[in-house]
Amino acid sequence: MRRLSLKMKLTLLYTVLMTAVVCGILVLLFSLGNRQILSSVQNQLRESVYGASGEIDWEDGRLEFDSDLDDLENGVYLSVYGEDGTWLYGRIPSGFPDTTPLNDGSLRTVSGNGQDYSVFDLYTSIKDYGNVYIRGIVSVSAAEEGVYVIQNMALIFLPLLVIVTAVLGYFMTRRTLRPVSRMTAAVQQIRREKDLSKRIGLGRGSDEIYRLGQTFDALLEQIEDGFKREQQFTSDVSHELRTPVAAMMLQCETLLQDDSLSPRSKEGVEFLYQKVRYLSSMISQLLLLSRADQGRQKVMMELVDFSELMEMTAMEAEEMAQEKSIRVSVRIAPGLYVKGDETLLIRMVMNLIENGINYGREGGHLDISLEQDADRIRGSIADDGIGISQEDLPHIWERFYQADSARSKTSSSGLGLSMVAWIIQAHHGQIQAQSALGQGTVFSFCLPAAAPHQNC
């Protein structure tokens, strides 16, 4: 049941309840119908017998019987018996047991030949003749046969009724839950596009679903306002910190050029300079991501020789790789072009290569490849370092996320991969990571290919 949709659950519930109600009503009607039919038949039987007593006369020394006694009015068989039980006149249904004793005023049921009969005997007096018995017989089975036919028809049409009920219930439920489907689609679109400015927008309504939609819209508005304030705060702080950090870097550079500093002081200034550079880089990345969130970061699209860009970036990273004795292997197909922002693309590639070097093992390998596949350019940067656990892998694109203590000990700010993901998205590409602890990580990306000399 947990795997069924809400529409199916409500449809099943509606169908079961309606079927149970209909079956209950039919059982009650058939039960009351049988009793009503039996009561009606017995009343007609009595009336016919009492009426027959006025249709018997004694004339010219013999009994005269009205021809109406032979008529099967309302299915009642009438017959006349002498006081000693001798049959005198009338009709008896075939199969009725002749041995049934006469009993004045007794209404009873007699079975014979597979059928049930209601029997009523009347002991009455005929003027100038004496006493006779008038017997009325009616077949209860025949009277109930119509009810049985209706019951059989009901059993035949009950599955059809269940199907019709289920179909109608499904369409009614789907129509009722249509706003819920719209809400789900709107929320999925907001999540997919990460656009908090969108709203569910069910319109006016007073039921619970419409009120829920209005509550969601109000909540989204609050979240959007909070997110905008956070973006603005990040942007303002990053912008304000740039000037003092730049001044600190300049001062550190000036001090490092001062030959009068002692080796110990110079070592301290060098350490401070590295930290300030790290802080400056983090502020720069924060400012770029904040502008990107606000839609204020411009992407200058131009034709870029991506093969040359990758080769230049790989060459710049070799010095960093040599510090950890990491061998860099490059397999880059020549003449591959993309349309994009060259500065952002360089930063994207450099972030991925630095990530592979920072988390690569001493004396390991770093493989850089680039090739074209149809209308896509595919690249990969693979290391054989500490790797990332499967639990942490989905979160590496989040800002300031550090997978484990081993990764947090590096100089990484936790913003590099977030920036990579945004740059790839801004260039209409895709990126993914595959990794295993202790075996290394592979970052694979693809970008739309552009023909050489193609106009932007």
N, C-alpha and C positions, 0 to 999 in steps of 0.2 A: 504493500500500500504506500510506503514511503517513496517509491519510485514513480508513482502515478502523479500526474499533474493535478492541480486543484480543480480544473474543469472536469477531469475524469472522475475525481472523487465525489464532487457535488452531483455529477450526472448519475453515478452509481447510487448514491444516497437517495437522490430524487426518484430514480427508477424503482429501487427496492421499496421505498415508502409507498409510492403510488401503487405498485403491484400488490403490496400487502393490504393496502386500503381497499383496492378493487376486489381482491380475493375475499377479504372479510365481508364486504358488502354483498358479494354474490352468495357466499355461504349463508349469510343471514337471510337474504331474500329467498333463496331456495328452501331454506328450512321453514320460514314463515309461509312461503308459497305452498309447500306440501300440506301444511296444517290447514291453510285456508281452503285449499282444493278439497281436502278430505271433509272439512266441515260443511263446505258448500254442497258437496255430493250427498252427504248424509241428510242435509236439510231438504234437498230436492227429492231424496228418496222418501222421506216422511210425507212430504206434501203429496207426492204421487200416490202413495198408499192410502192416505186419508181421502184423497179425491176419488180414488177408485171405489170406495165404499158406496158412493152415490150413484154408481153406474151399474149396479146389480139389482135386478127386480125379479119378483115371483109373479109370473103371468101364465095363466092357462095350465097350471099344474107343473110348471117347470121354471127353472132359473133362466132369466134373460140377461145376457152380458152385452154391454155397449162395445162397439167395435174399437173404441179408444183404448180398451185394455190391451189390444194387440199392437198398438203403436209404441215404438220405442222413444217416447218423449224424454229428452235429456238423458238417453241411454239407460232408462230404468225398465227392467223386465218385470211385468206384473202377472201374477198367477193366483188362482182361487182354489182353496182346499176345503173339503168338508170337515165337519167337526171331528171326524175320526181320522183325519189326515189324508183322505182320498183326494187325488188331484181332480178338479172339476173343469177348470178352464185356465187359459193364459199361456204365457211363453216363459221358458226357462233357458238361460244361456247354456250353450254347449260346454260341457266340462264341469258344470256345477254339480256337486255331489247331491244325489237325490235323497240320501239318508239323513240330510240335515233336519233335525227335529224342529217342529213348530213351537214358537215361544212368544206368547202375546206380549207386545210392547217392548220386545228386546231388540236392540240395535247392536249387531255384532259383526265381526269380520270372519269370513270363512274362506279357506284356501282350497283350491281344486284345479288340477290340470295346469299347475304352474302359475296360476293367477290368484289374486286376492279379490274377494267380493264383499261388499257391505250388504247385509241382509236385515230387513225389518219386517216383522210379522205383526198383523193387527187382527185381533179376534173381535168380530163385529156381528151384529144381528141383522138378518134380512126379514123384513115384514112378511108375515104369513108363511115364512119358510123355516126360519130358525137361525142358528149360528153358523158362521163360516170363518175361515182364516183367509186373509188377503196378504200375500207375501210380495214384497218388492226386493228386487235384486239389481245391484249396479256394480259394474266392474271398476274397482279402485285402480287396478293396474292400467286400464285403458285411460282413466282420467289422469293418471300420473304420467302417462306416456308423453304428453305434450311437454311436461316439465323436464322429463329426461332428454327430450330432443333439444330443449333450450340449454340444458346443462352441457350436453355434448357440443353444441355450437359454441357455448362459452369457453369450453376447454380448447376447442379448435382455434378460436379467435384470441384466446388469452396470450399466446406467444406473439401474435401480431400486435396486440395491445401493448405488450412489454416493449417491443421494438419501436413502435410509434412513440411511446412514452420516453424511451431512452433518447431517440432522435430529437424530439421536442425539448427534452430536458437539456440535452447537449447544446442546442442552439440558444435556448434561454440562458443557460449558464455562460456560454461564450459571449453572448451579448451583454450580460451583467458584468462579466469580468473583463470586458474589452478595455475599460479604463486602466485596469491593472496591467494588461499587456502593453498599453501605451506607456505607462509609468516605467515598466521594466525596460522597454526599448529605449526610452529617453535616458534612464540612468546608465544603461550599458553604453549608449552613445557618448554620454558625458565622461564616463570612465575611459572609454576607448580613445576619445579625442582630447581628454583632459581639459575640457572647456567648461569651466564653472559658470560661464555667463549664460549657458543654456538653461532652460526651465522645462519642467514637465508640461505645464500649460494645459491642464484638463478642461479649463473653462469654468463656467459657473455650474454649481450643483450643491445640493444640501445633504446628500447621503454620506455614509462613512467613507466610501472610496474617494469621493471628491474632496472631502475634508482632509484625508490622508495626503492626497496630491498637493493640496494647498499648503499643508504642513511641510512636505518635502521641498516645495518651492521656497518657503520661508527659510528653511534650514540651509538650502543651497545658497540663498542670498547672504545669510550670515557667514557661511563658510567662505564665500567669494570675498566678502568684505574683509574677513580676517586674513585671508590669503594675500589680498592686495596690500593690506597694512604690513604684513610680514615682508612682502616683496619690497615695498617702499622703504621699510626699515633697513633691510639688508642692503639695498641700493644706497641709501643715505649713509649708513655706517661705512660701507666699503669706500664710498666716494670721499668721506671725511678722513678716513685713515690713510688714504693714498699720499697726501701731502706730508704728514709727519713721518711716515715710513720712508718716503723718498728722501726726506731730509736726514733720517738716521743712516740710510745707505750711503748718502753722499759724505756724511761725517765719518763713517767707518772707512770709506775709501781714502779720504784725506788723511786719516790717522795711519792707515797702512802704508802710505807713502812717506810718512815721517820717519827718517832714519834714526832719530833720537830715542825712539821707543825701545824699551828693553825687550829682549826675546819673550819674556813671560807676558808683558803687556801686549805685545804684538799677537801673541797666541790667543789672548783673551779677546782682543779686537777682532781677530779672524773668526773666532767662534761666534761672536756677536754678529758679525757681518753675514755669516751663513744663515743664522736664525732670522735676521732681518730680510734677507733675500727670500727665504722660505715664506715669511709672513707677507712679503710683497707679492709673491706668486699666488698665494692663496687669496689675497684681496683682489687681485686682477681676475682670477677665475670666478670669485664670488660676484664681482661686478658684471662680468660677462653673462653669467647664468641669470642674474637678477634682471638684466636688460632683456635677455631672451625670454624670460617668463612674462615680462611686461610687453613683449612685442616691439621693443625699441632697439634691439640689436640688429643692425643692418648686415645683410649677407650680400656681398658684391659678387655677382655671378659673372664669371669670365671663363674663357677656354683655358684649361690648365693641362699641361703635360704631366699626368699623374705618375708616369714611370720615372721621369726625371726628378719629380718631387720626392718620391719614395727613395730613390738612390741617394739624393743629397741628405735626406734625413737619416738614412741608415749610416752614411759616412760620418755624420756628426755624432751619432750615438756610439761609434766604435771605441772612442777614447774612454767613455764611461764604462763600456763593456770590458775593456782591458783591465780596469781596476779590479774586476772580479774574475779575471781570466776566462771570460765568457767568449766563445767563438761565435761570430756572427756569420751566418750563411745567407746569401741573397740570391733569390731567383725571381727576377723582375723582367717581364716581357717588355720590350721597347715599344714606344709609340702609342701608349694608351692614354687617351684623353678623357677628361670629364669637364662638365660645366660646374664651376663652384668658386668659392672664396678661397684663394690660395693660402692666405694667412691662417684661416680656420682649418683647412685641410692639413697644413703643416703641423699645427698644434695637435690635431687629432692623431696623426701618425706618430708624432713625437711622444705623446702621452702613452700610446700603446707600447712603443718600443721601450720607453723608460719603465713602464710597468713590468715588462718582461725581464729587464735587467735588474730592477730593484728586488724582484721576488725570485729571480733565477738563482741557481746554486753555484757556488764557486767552481770554476772549471767546467761549467755546463755549456749548453748550446742555445742559440737564439736563431730561429729560422724565420726569414722574411720572404714572402712570396707574393707575386702579383701576376694575374693573367686575365684574359678576356674570355667570357663565356656568353656567346651570342651578343645580346645587347647590354650585358652587364659586365662590369669589371669586378673581379673577385680578388680579395687580398686576405692574407692571414699572417699573424705574428704568433709564433709558438715558442714557448720556453719549457725547460724541464726542471722547474723550480719546485717550490713548496706546494703549489696547487691550492685549490679552493674546495671546501667540502660541498656536497650536494645541498646541504641545508642553507649554506651562505650564498650559493651561486645566484639564486633569483634576486638577491638584494644588492649585488655589487654595483648596480647602476644608481643606487640611492646616494644622496649627498651625505658626506661625512661617515659613510658606513665603512667600518673596519671589520674584516671577516674574523680575524683572530689576533691573539697577542703577537704572533710572529710577524704579521703584516703591519700591525700598529706600531712596531718598533722602528719602522722605516720612516723616512721623512715625508711620506705621503700625507696629503691633507684630506684624502677621501673625496676629492672633487674631480679628479682626473677622468675617471670613467663616466661620471655624470656629464662632464663636458663632451666627452667622446660621443656619448649617446645622443646628446642634443645636436652636435655637428652632423652626425650621420643622418638624423631625422631631418635637419634643415636642408640636406642635399638629397632627400628622397631615397635614402638607402636603408639597409638593414644591417644589424650587427648582432652576433651571438657569441657566447663563450661556452667552451667545453673544458672541463677540468676534473681532476681527481687529486686527492691529497697525496703529496709525495711524488706525483708523476708529472706535474706541470700543468700549464694552461694554454689553450689555443683560442685566440680571438680571431673570428672570421667575419669579414664585412663585405658588402657588395654595394656598388654605386652605379647609376645609369651611365652607360658609355656614351661618349660624344665623338663625332667624326672630326678629324683634323680640319681646321679652318672653318668649322661650323660657326655660324653667327649665333651670338648669345641673345 
